Amino acid sequence: MFTAAVCCACISAAGVPAVAAEDPRNEEKSPQTSKEVQLGSMEATQAKTAFLGFRFINDGRLPTTAEENMRLRMIEDKLKVNLETSGKYSFVALPDDVRTKIEGGQDIAQCGGCGTEYGKLLGAKQIAWGTVQKVSNLILNINVYIANAEDEKVTFMKSVDIRGNTDETWTQGIDYMSRYILKVPATADAKPAN
């Protein structure tokens, strides 16, 4: 049995959650500001995870910049370091040829099972990927998904809105995302997070 997960938080350029109830350190959540239902639970503690990268979705009027492409790699590295440091996650290396194939192909969520193929190829128990959607230089959101590598069944998804298109706001957004992911139990028999 599983249900869908939809949760959104907003980080301002000052690095402060726009709604205090969204801070993962707070016990209570406001039903008006946070809609979340957890999809099952994570695999096992330190399950081998293949992070298949971030994809940039530019819905803004300005073209994608070299800085934005560099930020994709920056937040990928930061997310992996944050999660590995916790002791709950272990990421497999993503060879350059596989990264190139992923970057040149369809989005993982829309590729008809390519995520499971990559997961199996890399010997991972679960796969993770993300998107950064740019509405404008003021409004962006970071989305992270984690799924079982066997069947691509999503076990976690979350969206964090950021205000401002800078290294600082992207870093603050991925740090917030990391804290939220770590709040979720990482064992198969754990109860979903509230």
Buried (B, 14 or more C-beta within 10 A) or exposed (E): EEEEBEBBBBBBBEBEBBBEBBBBEEEEBEEEBBEBEBBBBBBEBBBBBBBBBBBBBBEBEEEEBEEBEEBBEBBBEBBBEBBBEBEBBBBBEBEEEBEEEBEEEEEBBEBEEBBBBBBEBBEBBBBBBBBBBBBEBEBBBBBBBBBBBEEBEBBBBBBBBBBBBBEEBBBBBBBBBBBBBBEBBBEEEBEBBE
